[in-house]
């Protein structure tokens, strides 16, 4: 293919917390690289997913939910999302079909207006509403912003996602192939593994605990002769009481977390995995610049 016929560009997925951004990215890629849960603020770092089509390549940037931040970790998350709205080709503003526009959406739209980047309104979870409600929602959002595209989808079922991808291609300029065809993300395997463990913590624990958890892969040893990868990972928490919750009675909780995570990791790596988890208390790490940097939240 002649270089001038190839197209490549960057598309950010933004929205309020817990509207389905990571679910959409996983659906587009056909593989899980971004963690999901029913709790807001699951995604903390920007994640690049690589989608190839016959004439080009789209680099999708999944971002933390944009919200008014409280605390150092939340500020880091919002900064990650806001910075992903500049120097790109298109923003996908993701909202829920069964919700209504509110102050959080206006806060994000004000940021997008300042960016000057074309914005497509992506209405997720259309399987939950009837057409008249959907049309009314589109009218409400269109009165707030001049969107370049409006595409209703269900990231969970895949309905409308192919149509969305087709609508994006005209916005992708001529450019180089940034990554080989076989790559679907720029994230190292160790990072994805750590996030998969954190996802299981978020899904199995409640209240404030998930937001004070960070996971680090301490060792990642491949043993190809045994078709095995041996992984040791530390679950960092802020308090001794949190450690007791994650370990659980007689170690039941941490064993269950490990079993859940191992299944996803084996599917991603395509090999058997031995996963060893342990818990480390790092008091008030979410409020410490030094510990935030050590745990990878340094921008």
Rosetta blueprint (number, residue, H / E / L):
1 X L
2 X L
3 X H
4 X H
5 X H
6 X L
7 X E
8 X E
9 X E
10 X E
11 X E
12 X E
13 X E
14 X E
15 X E
16 X L
17 X L
18 X L
19 X L
20 X L
21 X H
22 X H
23 X H
24 X H
25 X H
26 X H
27 X H
28 X H
29 X H
30 X L
31 X L
32 X L
33 X L
34 X L
35 X L
36 X L
37 X L
38 X L
39 X L
40 X L
41 X L
42 X L
43 X L
44 X L
45 X L
46 X L
47 X E
48 X E
49 X E
50 X E
51 X E
52 X E
53 X E
54 X L
55 X L
56 X E
57 X E
58 X E
59 X E
60 X E
61 X E
62 X E
63 X L
64 X L
65 X L
66 X L
67 X L
68 X L
69 X L
70 X L
71 X L
72 X H
73 X H
74 X H
75 X H
76 X H
77 X H
78 X H
79 X H
80 X H
81 X H
82 X H
83 X H
84 X L
85 X L
86 X L
87 X L
88 X L
89 X L
90 X E
91 X E
92 X E
93 X E
94 X E
95 X E
96 X E
97 X L
98 X L
99 X L
100 X L
101 X L
102 X L
103 X H
104 X H
105 X H
106 X H
107 X H
108 X H
109 X H
110 X H
111 X H
112 X H
113 X H
114 X H
115 X H
116 X L
117 X L
118 X L
119 X E
120 X E
121 X E
122 X E
123 X E
124 X E
125 X L
126 X H
127 X H
128 X H
129 X L
130 X L
131 X H
132 X H
133 X H
134 X H
135 X H
136 X H
137 X H
138 X H
139 X H
140 X H
141 X H
142 X H
143 X L
144 X L
145 X L
146 X L
147 X L
148 X L
149 X E
150 X E
151 X E
152 X E
153 X L
154 X L
155 X L
156 X L
157 X L
158 X L
159 X L
160 X L
161 X H
162 X H
163 X H
164 X H
165 X H
166 X H
167 X H
168 X H
169 X H
170 X H
171 X H
172 X L
173 X L
174 X E
175 X L
176 X L
177 X L
178 X L
179 X L
180 X L
181 X L
182 X L
183 X L
184 X L
185 X E
186 X L
187 X L
188 X L
189 X H
190 X H
191 X H
192 X H
193 X H
194 X H
195 X H
196 X H
197 X H
198 X H
199 X H
200 X H
201 X H
202 X H
203 X H
204 X H
205 X L
206 X L
207 X L
208 X L
209 X H
210 X H
211 X H
212 X H
213 X L
214 X E
215 X E
216 X E
217 X E
218 X E
219 X E
220 X E
221 X E
222 X E
223 X E
224 X H
225 X H
226 X H
227 X L
228 X E
229 X E
230 X E
231 X E
232 X E
233 X E
234 X E
235 X E
236 X E
237 X E
238 X L
239 X L
240 X H
241 X H
242 X H
243 X H
244 X H
245 X H
246 X H
247 X H
248 X L
249 X H
250 X H
251 X H
252 X H
253 X H
254 X H
255 X H
256 X H
257 X H
258 X H
259 X H
260 X H
261 X H
262 X H
263 X H
264 X H
265 X H
266 X H
267 X H
268 X H
269 X H
270 X L
271 X L
272 X E
273 X E
274 X E
275 X E
276 X E
277 X E
278 X E
279 X E
280 X E
281 X E
282 X L
283 X L
284 X L
285 X H
286 X H
287 X H
288 X L
289 X H
290 X H
291 X H
292 X H
293 X H
294 X H
295 X L
296 X L
297 X L
298 X L
299 X L
